[in-house]
Structures are given as structure tokens and as C-alpha cells.
Amino acid sequence: MANAFYADHAGPLLLTLDPERIGADIRWEPVPGHADPFPHIYGPIPVAAVLRAVPLDRDPAGRFTC
């Protein structure tokens, strides 16, 4: 989904989160034009919930890779 929604952003990260450590409400909601729902977090994400952060690189066509 990064290519669909963040193609214009520089330097995004792919975060792996532990949902048990988030503490805020997580809702799986539909995304127009996509078959699968996407998790939306309604509240802050504590640093302790981040298990991994991976920079997203771009291929020669400008699409994100990881």
C-alpha cells in the first residue's frame, strides 16, 4: 500500500508493530479500491510497540521496495 498512498513522500519506514503493546483502538477498515481492509490505529503508537523499522528504498521506476 505504500506505493498507493505514499509515493510522493521521501524516506518512509515500514514498521512492524506488536498490537498487544499499542494500547489504542485498532480498527480494520475498508480502503476504497482495495480488497483487503487496512488497520487504522486511533491513538498514539508507543515506541515500545515498534518491533522493527525498515527504510523503504525505491527501484529505478520510483516504486518502493523493502
C-alpha positions as CSV (number, residue, x, y, z in Angstrom):
1,M,0.0,0.0,0.0
2,A,3.0,2.3,0.4
3,N,3.1,2.8,-3.4
4,A,-0.6,3.6,-3.5
5,F,-0.6,6.2,-0.7
6,Y,2.9,7.4,0.0
7,A,4.6,7.6,-3.4
8,D,5.1,11.3,-3.0
9,H,6.8,11.0,0.4
10,A,10.5,10.8,0.9
11,G,12.1,8.4,3.3
12,P,9.2,6.4,4.7
13,L,9.7,3.5,7.1
14,L,8.0,0.1,7.2
15,L,7.2,-0.5,10.9
16,T,6.5,-3.9,12.4
17,L,4.2,-3.3,15.4
18,D,3.1,-5.5,18.3
19,P,-0.6,-5.0,18.6
20,E,-0.6,-6.1,22.2
21,R,1.7,-3.1,23.0
22,I,-0.2,-0.4,21.1
23,G,-2.9,0.2,23.7
24,A,-5.0,2.3,21.4
25,D,-8.1,1.1,19.4
26,I,-7.2,-0.7,16.2
27,R,-9.9,-0.9,13.6
28,W,-9.6,-2.9,10.3
29,E,-11.4,-0.7,7.9
30,P,-12.1,-0.9,4.1
31,V,-9.9,1.1,1.8
32,P,-11.5,2.3,-1.4
33,G,-10.2,0.4,-4.4
34,H,-8.6,-2.4,-2.4
35,A,-10.0,-5.8,-1.5
36,D,-8.4,-6.1,1.9
37,P,-9.1,-3.9,4.9
38,F,-6.3,-1.9,6.5
39,P,-5.6,-1.4,10.2
40,H,-6.1,2.1,11.4
41,I,-4.8,3.0,14.9
42,Y,-6.9,5.5,16.8
43,G,-4.4,6.9,19.2
44,P,-0.6,7.2,19.8
45,I,1.7,4.4,19.0
46,P,4.2,3.9,21.8
47,V,7.8,3.4,20.9
48,A,7.7,0.1,22.9
49,A,5.2,-1.2,20.3
50,V,7.7,-0.9,17.4
51,L,9.4,-4.2,17.0
52,R,11.3,-3.3,13.8
53,A,11.8,-0.3,11.5
54,V,12.9,-0.8,7.9
55,P,13.7,2.0,5.5
56,L,11.8,1.7,2.2
57,D,14.1,2.0,-0.8
58,R,12.9,2.8,-4.3
59,D,13.5,0.8,-7.5
60,P,14.6,2.6,-10.7
61,A,10.9,3.2,-11.6
62,G,10.4,5.0,-8.2
63,R,8.3,2.3,-6.6
64,F,9.0,1.2,-3.0
65,T,11.0,-2.0,-2.3
66,C,11.9,-3.5,1.0
